[in-house]
């Protein structure tokens, strides 16, 4: 026995895997560490992914050693940025034998599939990093390279965290305005001074990969009324709006009713002012935009697309299966 779809949402900080039956029943879902080839290398990423899929297979009552485990694999992956990346990932995935066939797209497309009502729109992904993609009603796709400073990107949890730390240090040493971040940023790590935190990271007593923990600290400080922290969050909202408007302009969909799907851990922030500013910056250029905070794991997008591509039954059955897996993944608690 095999699953119909292996759905994968592979981000920079975690990977979600779901095995789905042809009728949309969720057989199993697991969450694990990042499998991104950019973060850990292709070989290690594939090894981690194989372990996750085999764990899911055991939970689903399938033989984890059997190949293929699923008919179709749909992989929405951070780092699937260029055609060469996608070809490399497809070759690597094929070699695992986990599925009979694989589809690889950028994780922004998976988020759009998860949240867009009509299958087209704009996805803004803001997790550890930032990226965006858009799909027009006729299937045309526009996106950014999404490779950080080299492609002009700024944003995501790591960028907010770094900006917060920088503001704290500069405030204390006289290069910047005073801010509550001087206290809240080092306090998160049990320290009292920003300089003590930078030295601890420099000396590797605190790992650099913990820097992202400061993003919620910056949001909380902004909610507390600190203008320096608020300026960082405002910059993030403005950058996200700029990305959405640029994509809509490229595809000529600015005047259409368009879903703007907000996916990624940063969008779980409890900060009404952040979302109000984002909407206010988007609305003049996209007056019919509908901002959707994704309330299901983005892996649901890969699952729904897999069921659509397999098309094992008629249109009504496919629609029911796609809705079933959306409902079941909404209840999933990793």
Secondary structure, 3 states (H helix, E strand, C coil): CCEEEEEEEECCCEEEEEEECCCCCEEEEEEEECCCHHHHCHHHHHHHHHHHHHHHHHHCCCCCCCCCCEEEEEEEECCCCCHHHHHHHHHHHHHHCCEEEEEEEEHHHHHHHHHCCCCCEEEEEECCCEEEEEECCCCCEEECCCCHHHHCCCCCHHHHHHHHHHHHHHHHHCCCCCCCHHHHHHHCCCCCCHHHHHHHHHCCCCCHHHHHHHHHHHHHHHHCCCHHHHHHHHHHHHHHHHHHHHHHHHHCCCCCCEEEEEECHHHHCCCHHHHHHHHHHHHCCCCCEEEEECCCCCHHHHHHHHHHHHCCCCHHHHHHHHHHHHHHHHHCCC
